[in-house]
Amino acid sequence: MLALLLVLMVRAAMVPITAGKEEKPTAGFTESLSGAVSGKPAAERKRDDDLQLYDNVIERIGRGENYYKVAADEHRKADYPLRPGVAVRLPTLAYLDMILGLPGQMAAALALMLAVLWAWWKRFGDEPGGQRYQRIGTALIFLGASLGLNRNYFVLHELWAGMLMVLALGLHRPGRRWGGALAAAALALAIREHVLPFVLLMGALAFLRRDWKEGAAWSALVVVFFGALAVHMHFVAQQVLPSDVMGPDWLVFRGLSGWLSNVVLSSNLRFLPHYLAGPLVILMVLGWAGWKSGAGTTAALLYAGYGVAFMIAGRDNNFYWGAVIAPGMFAGLAFVPRALASLWRAALGAGPA
C-alpha cells in the first residue's frame, strides 16, 4: 500500500492541471484576484462567460420574464448548447439570487459559512477520537470553504451546492440525527444535480446500517428529484429549436488529470504549483480514509467516488464541477499523519493502531 501510494503521489505531481485549451488554467475562479492585483477597477475586469450568462438570466427574470425562455435565449447568444436538457441549469439558484439581491446573497453566504463551521466543530467533537482534531479540522474546513464568501461567484451553482453538501455531511449523525442533513442535501440537489451521488451514497450507507427509516428518506429524495428533473427537462425541450446543436460529449475519460484539475482549480489549491497541489488532493482522501469513524468512512467514499467520476466524465472546461466537493476535502489533511503511521505499521506487520 505504501508503494502504491508513493507511485500515485509521484504520478499526481506529474499530471498537468488543465482547464480547457482556450482558457487559462485559473480562469473563472481567479479572474477577480488577477484583476485586483493588476489594479483594474471591478467594472473593467472581464466577467467569465458562464457567470455573465447567469447574471443576465437573473436580471431578466427579475423583470418578470419566463426563466426557460430567458435561459434558451441567453444560451443561444453565448453559443451554448440547449441539448441535452441538463445543459440548462435548474432554476432554483437563479430565483434565489434574484429574490435575495447582492446584500441578501452576502448574508446567506456568511450564515452558511458559519453553519458549516459550527456543524463540523460539533461533528469532530462527537466522533470517536475527533476531539483532538477539532481545531485543526475546523480550520481546514474554513480554508476549503472560504471561496463560498467570494461574492463574484454567488451565481455559480456548484459553489452553493458544495457548501450545502459539506454542511449536510457535518450535520449528519448515523443512526441518530439526519433530518438537518437531508434538508441541506435537498436544497443542494435542487441547485445542482451533481449532488445526486452524495444523496445515493447516504441512502446506501443507511441501508447498510439497516436504518430503514433513514434509507427510505434518502430514497424518497431521489424519487422527488427525478420527478423535478423530468419537469425541468420538459420545459427546456419546449424551447429547443431544430437549429440548436447538441452539446459535446461529457464522457471524455480524462483520467487522473480530470480529478486533480477539477479539485485544484476549484479550490485554494490553485495558488500552488501543480506538483504540490496534485499530491495534496491524494493526501486529503488518504487522510479521511485513515480516520476510523463514521465521518471518515463516509467522506473517504464520497471524495474517492467523485474522483472516479471526474476521471470519467467532464471536459477540461468543466473544471468548476470540483467546487461541489472541494469545500470539505481539505479537512482530510488533519488525519494524514495518522493514516501514514497506520500504513507504516501495517507494512512492518504491527497492524493498525
C-alpha positions as CSV (number, residue, x, y, z in Angstrom):
1,M,0.0,0.0,0.0
2,L,2.9,2.4,0.8
3,A,4.5,1.7,-2.6
4,L,1.1,2.2,-4.4
5,L,0.7,5.5,-2.5
6,L,4.1,6.6,-3.5
7,V,3.5,5.8,-7.1
8,L,0.2,7.7,-7.1
9,M,1.8,10.7,-5.4
10,V,4.6,10.8,-8.0
11,R,2.0,10.5,-10.8
12,A,-0.1,13.2,-9.3
13,A,2.9,15.6,-9.1
14,M,3.5,15.0,-12.9
15,V,-0.1,15.3,-14.1
16,P,-0.8,18.7,-15.8
17,I,-3.6,20.8,-14.3
18,T,-5.8,21.9,-17.2
19,A,-9.0,23.9,-17.7
20,G,-9.5,23.8,-21.5
21,K,-7.3,24.5,-24.5
22,E,-8.6,28.1,-24.9
23,E,-8.7,29.0,-21.2
24,K,-6.1,29.9,-18.6
25,P,-5.7,27.2,-16.0
26,T,-7.0,29.5,-13.4
27,A,-9.8,31.1,-15.5
28,G,-13.1,31.7,-13.7
29,F,-12.1,31.4,-10.1
30,T,-9.1,33.7,-10.2
31,E,-10.2,36.4,-12.6
32,S,-11.2,38.7,-9.8
33,L,-8.0,38.1,-8.0
34,S,-5.8,38.8,-11.1
35,G,-7.9,41.9,-11.7
36,A,-7.3,43.2,-8.2
37,V,-3.6,42.5,-8.4
38,S,-3.4,44.4,-11.7
39,G,-5.2,47.4,-10.2
40,K,-8.1,47.4,-12.6
41,P,-11.4,48.5,-11.3
42,A,-14.0,45.8,-10.9
43,A,-16.1,47.3,-13.7
44,E,-13.2,46.9,-16.1
45,R,-12.5,43.3,-15.4
46,K,-13.7,40.7,-17.8
47,R,-16.5,38.6,-16.5
48,D,-16.3,34.8,-17.1
49,D,-18.8,33.8,-19.9
50,D,-20.7,31.3,-17.7
51,L,-21.1,33.8,-14.8
52,Q,-22.2,36.6,-17.3
53,L,-24.8,34.2,-18.6
54,Y,-26.2,33.6,-15.1
55,D,-26.1,37.4,-14.4
56,N,-28.2,38.0,-17.5
57,V,-30.7,35.3,-16.6
58,I,-31.1,36.6,-13.1
59,E,-31.6,40.2,-14.3
60,R,-34.2,39.2,-16.8
61,I,-36.3,37.0,-14.6
62,G,-36.2,39.9,-12.1
63,R,-38.1,41.9,-14.8
64,G,-40.8,39.2,-14.9
65,E,-39.6,37.2,-17.9
66,N,-40.0,33.4,-18.0
67,Y,-36.9,31.5,-16.8
68,Y,-36.9,28.9,-19.6
69,K,-37.4,31.4,-22.4
70,V,-34.7,33.6,-20.9
71,A,-32.2,30.7,-20.4
72,A,-32.8,29.5,-24.0
73,D,-32.2,33.0,-25.4
74,E,-29.1,33.6,-23.3
75,H,-27.7,30.2,-24.3
76,R,-28.0,31.0,-28.0
77,K,-26.5,34.4,-27.5
78,A,-23.5,32.8,-25.8
79,D,-23.3,30.0,-28.4
80,Y,-24.0,27.4,-25.6
81,P,-25.9,24.2,-26.3
82,L,-29.5,23.6,-25.2
83,R,-29.3,19.9,-25.8
84,P,-29.2,17.7,-23.7
85,G,-31.6,19.5,-21.4
86,V,-29.3,19.2,-18.4
87,A,-27.1,21.8,-20.2
88,V,-29.6,24.3,-18.8
89,R,-29.2,24.8,-15.1
90,L,-32.1,24.1,-12.7
91,P,-33.9,27.4,-12.0
92,T,-33.6,27.3,-8.2
93,L,-30.4,29.4,-7.7
94,A,-31.4,32.0,-10.3
95,Y,-34.6,32.7,-8.4
96,L,-32.9,32.7,-5.0
97,D,-30.3,35.1,-6.2
98,M,-33.0,37.3,-7.8
99,I,-35.0,37.4,-4.6
100,L,-32.1,38.0,-2.2
101,G,-30.2,40.5,-4.3
102,L,-26.5,41.1,-3.5
103,P,-26.9,42.1,0.1
104,G,-29.1,39.0,0.8
105,Q,-26.6,36.8,-1.0
106,M,-23.8,38.1,1.1
107,A,-25.8,37.5,4.3
108,A,-26.7,34.0,3.2
109,A,-23.1,33.1,2.3
110,L,-21.9,34.3,5.7
111,A,-24.7,32.4,7.5
112,L,-23.9,29.3,5.5
113,M,-20.2,29.5,6.3
114,L,-20.9,29.9,10.0
115,A,-23.3,27.0,9.9
116,V,-20.7,24.8,8.2
117,L,-18.0,25.6,10.7
118,W,-20.4,25.1,13.6
119,A,-21.6,21.8,12.2
120,W,-18.1,20.4,11.7
121,W,-16.9,21.7,15.1
122,K,-19.7,19.7,16.6
123,R,-19.1,16.6,14.4
124,F,-15.4,16.5,15.1
125,G,-16.3,16.6,18.8
126,D,-18.9,13.9,18.6
127,E,-16.8,11.3,16.6
128,P,-14.5,8.8,18.3
129,G,-11.1,10.4,18.6
130,G,-12.3,13.5,16.9
131,Q,-11.9,15.9,19.8
132,R,-8.1,16.2,19.2
133,Y,-8.8,17.3,15.7
134,Q,-11.5,19.9,16.4
135,R,-9.4,23.0,16.0
136,I,-7.2,21.9,13.0
137,G,-10.1,20.1,11.3
138,T,-12.4,23.1,11.6
139,A,-9.6,25.5,10.4
140,L,-9.1,23.3,7.4
141,I,-12.8,23.2,6.7
142,F,-12.7,27.0,6.7
143,L,-9.7,27.0,4.3
144,G,-11.6,24.8,1.9
145,A,-15.0,26.5,2.2
146,S,-13.7,30.1,2.2
147,L,-14.5,30.5,-1.5
148,G,-18.1,30.5,-0.5
149,L,-17.7,34.1,0.7
150,N,-16.5,35.4,-2.7
151,R,-19.4,37.5,-4.0
152,N,-18.1,37.3,-7.6
153,Y,-19.3,33.6,-7.7
154,F,-22.6,33.9,-5.9
155,V,-24.3,33.0,-9.2
156,L,-22.2,29.8,-9.6
157,H,-24.3,26.7,-8.8
158,E,-21.5,24.4,-7.8
159,L,-20.3,26.8,-5.1
160,W,-23.6,26.8,-3.2
161,A,-24.2,23.1,-3.8
162,G,-20.8,22.3,-2.5
163,M,-21.2,24.4,0.6
164,L,-24.6,22.8,1.3
165,M,-23.2,19.3,0.8
166,V,-20.4,19.8,3.3
167,L,-23.0,21.2,5.7
168,A,-25.1,18.1,5.3
169,L,-22.2,15.9,6.0
170,G,-21.3,17.9,9.1
171,L,-24.9,17.8,10.4
172,H,-25.3,14.0,9.8
173,R,-25.2,11.6,12.7
174,P,-25.6,8.0,11.5
175,G,-28.5,6.3,13.2
176,R,-29.3,9.3,15.3
177,R,-29.9,12.6,13.6
178,W,-30.2,13.0,9.9
179,G,-33.2,15.4,9.3
180,G,-31.0,18.5,9.0
181,A,-28.6,16.7,6.7
182,L,-31.5,15.6,4.5
183,A,-32.8,19.2,4.3
184,A,-29.4,20.7,3.4
185,A,-28.8,18.0,0.8
186,A,-32.3,18.5,-0.7
187,L,-31.5,22.2,-1.3
188,A,-28.1,21.4,-2.7
189,L,-29.7,18.9,-5.1
190,A,-32.3,21.4,-6.1
191,I,-29.5,23.8,-7.1
192,R,-27.2,21.3,-8.9
193,E,-27.8,17.7,-9.9
194,H,-24.2,16.9,-9.3
195,V,-25.1,16.4,-5.7
196,L,-27.0,13.2,-6.6
197,P,-24.0,10.8,-5.9
198,F,-23.8,12.2,-2.4
199,V,-27.6,11.5,-1.8
200,L,-27.2,8.0,-3.2
201,L,-24.2,7.3,-1.0
202,M,-26.0,8.5,2.1
203,G,-29.0,6.3,1.3
204,A,-26.9,3.2,0.6
205,L,-24.9,3.6,3.9
206,A,-28.2,4.0,5.8
207,F,-29.5,0.7,4.3
208,L,-26.2,-1.0,5.1
209,R,-26.7,0.0,8.7
210,R,-30.2,-1.4,8.5
211,D,-31.6,2.0,9.2
212,W,-34.7,1.6,7.1
213,K,-36.3,4.9,8.0
214,E,-33.3,7.0,7.0
215,G,-32.7,4.9,3.9
216,A,-36.3,5.4,2.9
217,A,-36.0,9.2,3.4
218,W,-32.9,9.5,1.2
219,S,-34.6,7.2,-1.4
220,A,-37.7,9.5,-1.4
221,L,-35.5,12.5,-2.0
222,V,-34.0,10.7,-5.1
223,V,-37.5,10.0,-6.4
224,V,-38.7,13.6,-5.9
225,F,-35.5,14.9,-7.6
226,F,-36.0,12.7,-10.7
227,G,-39.6,13.9,-10.9
228,A,-38.5,17.6,-10.7
229,L,-35.7,16.9,-13.2
230,A,-38.2,15.4,-15.6
231,V,-40.3,18.6,-15.4
232,H,-37.2,20.7,-15.9
233,M,-36.3,18.7,-19.0
234,H,-39.8,19.1,-20.3
235,F,-39.7,22.9,-20.1
236,V,-36.3,23.0,-21.6
237,A,-37.4,20.8,-24.5
238,Q,-40.2,23.2,-25.3
239,Q,-37.6,25.9,-26.0
240,V,-35.4,23.8,-28.2
241,L,-35.3,24.7,-32.0
242,P,-34.2,22.5,-34.8
243,S,-31.2,24.8,-35.3
244,D,-30.0,24.2,-31.7
245,V,-27.0,21.9,-31.7
246,M,-26.2,19.1,-29.4
247,G,-23.6,19.8,-26.8
248,P,-20.3,17.9,-26.9
249,D,-20.0,14.6,-25.0
250,W,-19.2,14.8,-21.3
251,L,-17.7,11.3,-21.2
252,V,-14.1,12.1,-22.2
253,F,-12.1,9.9,-19.8
254,R,-9.5,12.5,-18.7
255,G,-8.1,10.1,-16.1
256,L,-6.2,11.4,-13.1
257,S,-5.9,14.8,-14.7
258,G,-9.7,15.2,-14.6
259,W,-9.9,14.5,-10.9
260,L,-7.0,16.6,-9.8
261,S,-7.7,19.5,-12.2
262,N,-11.3,19.8,-11.0
263,V,-10.4,19.9,-7.3
264,V,-7.3,22.1,-7.7
265,L,-8.8,24.7,-9.9
266,S,-12.0,24.9,-7.8
267,S,-10.2,25.5,-4.5
268,N,-7.4,27.4,-2.9
269,L,-5.0,24.8,-4.1
270,R,-5.0,26.7,-7.4
271,F,-2.4,29.1,-5.9
272,L,0.1,26.2,-5.5
273,P,2.4,24.7,-8.2
274,H,0.7,21.7,-9.8
275,Y,3.5,19.4,-8.5
276,L,2.4,20.2,-4.9
277,A,-1.4,20.7,-5.4
278,G,-1.9,17.3,-7.1
279,P,-0.4,15.2,-4.4
280,L,-2.3,17.2,-1.7
281,V,-5.6,16.1,-3.3
282,I,-4.4,12.4,-2.9
283,L,-3.4,13.1,0.7
284,M,-6.8,14.6,1.5
285,V,-8.6,11.4,0.6
286,L,-6.0,9.3,2.3
287,G,-6.5,11.3,5.5
288,W,-10.2,10.9,5.5
289,A,-9.8,7.1,4.9
290,G,-7.3,7.0,7.8
291,W,-9.9,8.4,10.3
292,K,-11.7,5.3,11.6
293,S,-15.1,6.9,12.2
294,G,-18.4,7.3,10.5
295,A,-17.5,10.7,9.2
296,G,-14.1,9.5,8.0
297,T,-15.5,6.5,6.2
298,T,-18.3,8.5,4.6
299,A,-16.0,11.3,3.4
300,A,-13.4,8.9,2.0
301,L,-16.1,7.0,0.0
302,L,-17.6,10.3,-1.1
303,Y,-14.4,12.0,-2.3
304,A,-12.9,8.9,-3.8
305,G,-16.2,8.3,-5.6
306,Y,-16.3,11.8,-7.1
307,G,-12.7,11.4,-8.0
308,V,-13.5,8.4,-10.1
309,A,-16.5,10.2,-11.6
310,F,-14.3,13.2,-12.6
311,M,-11.8,10.8,-14.2
312,I,-14.6,9.5,-16.5
313,A,-16.9,12.5,-17.0
314,G,-16.4,16.1,-17.6
315,R,-14.4,18.1,-20.2
316,D,-11.4,20.3,-19.3
317,N,-13.6,23.4,-19.3
318,N,-16.0,21.7,-16.7
319,F,-13.3,22.0,-14.0
320,Y,-15.7,24.1,-11.8
321,W,-17.6,20.9,-11.1
322,G,-14.9,20.3,-8.5
323,A,-16.4,23.1,-6.3
324,V,-19.1,20.5,-5.4
325,I,-16.6,18.6,-3.3
326,A,-13.7,20.9,-2.7
327,P,-15.0,22.7,0.5
328,G,-14.9,19.6,2.6
329,M,-11.8,17.8,1.3
330,F,-9.2,20.0,3.0
331,A,-10.0,18.6,6.5
332,G,-8.7,15.2,5.4
333,L,-5.2,16.7,5.7
334,A,-5.6,16.7,9.5
335,F,-5.6,12.9,9.6
336,V,-2.7,12.3,7.1
337,P,-0.1,11.7,9.9
338,R,-2.4,9.1,11.5
339,A,-3.1,7.4,8.2
340,L,0.6,7.3,7.2
341,A,1.6,5.9,10.6
342,S,-1.1,3.2,10.3
343,L,0.2,2.2,6.8
344,W,3.8,2.1,8.1
345,R,2.8,-0.1,11.0
346,A,0.8,-2.4,8.6
347,A,3.9,-2.6,6.3
348,L,6.0,-3.7,9.3
349,G,3.4,-6.3,10.3
350,A,2.5,-4.5,13.5
351,G,-1.1,-3.9,12.4
352,P,-3.1,-0.7,12.6
353,A,-3.3,1.4,15.7
